[in-house]
Amino acid sequence: MTTLPFAKYHGAGNDFVLADGRDSDIDFARTAAFLADRRFGVGCDQVLVLRKSETAETRMEIFNSDGSRAEMCGNGIRAFVAWCWSIGVGSAPAMSVETDAGVMQVDQRPDQLLTVNMGQPGFTWADIAADSPAVEPGDPAVVAAPADWPVPAGLIGYGISMGNPHLAIAIDQLGQVDLAVAGPVIEHDDMFPDRINVEFFQVTGAGSIAVKVWERGAGATLACGTGACAAAVAAIHTGQVTSPVQVHMPGGMLEVAWQSGDPVFLTGPAVAVATGQVNLDAQASRRRDLGI
């Protein structure tokens, strides 16, 4: 039997399977969908793979539950660092991690929460790798919801890059939108050739918002670190809240701090759930059952 050692962590309900790929020839893009399957595999939103790095202490590769790659994951990087420390890779209270969005710094606070320097946000169409008629790539990526989106009329979305592309949409009440319907429509809209992560955010106080998120390549998740950052930055940038912002998501609360011209700082938990061995032969059996 071919097995893969793994760990499972979550950050505010956003869950991950973590595996050491430093000396592995496993095709994780192909294997991610099996590992992420909540019935036939282990179950997670994303698969995080440890690789060797020449520019940081470690490298993290991120695979969505559909096997596609993600550039950055704010909840995932905290889980990744906590797991690395647990297996003797680096040591608390700080670690640098290479990602597809660049090198990120993670620091442990005295209360054991982890803070990630997420870098500076991007606000233009070019930053979110998007296109729209009658705009220049350097223009702010502000979107009035088209009539064919299944959302209330008049909603405004703010394109924000957190190393990966997001559209943060302000809404009066989160209950006004069916995320399972609206999420995939917006993710796959033609104006986003590389697809996009979608957040709906409702201002709930001077320094708090509530957020629902649809992740590109993963669907609805209980939390999303980069999504929390994008929504908070959009709310701060438009004067609706002040920093730091408590971001309340279905799986828990994250804190985002940002001032114009500065990096975004994301703080939250990283919780170990399980360790074990997954039977990779079951992946081949599952593929035969599906005829793929």
Secondary structure, 3 states (H helix, E strand, C coil): CCEEEEEEEEECCEEEEEEECCCCCCCHHHHHHHHHCCCCCCCCCEEEEEECCCCCCEEEEEEECCCCEECCCHHHHHHHHHHHHHCCCCCCCEEEEEECCEEEEEEECCCCCEEEECCCCECECCCCCCCCCCCCCCCECEEECCCCCCCCCCCEEEEEECCCEEEEEECCCHHHCCHHHHHHHHHCCCCCCCCCEEEEEEEEECCEEEEEEEECCCEEECCCHHHHHHHHHHHHHCCCCCCCEEEEECCEEEEEECCCCCCCEEEECCEEEEEEEEECHHHHHHHHHHCC
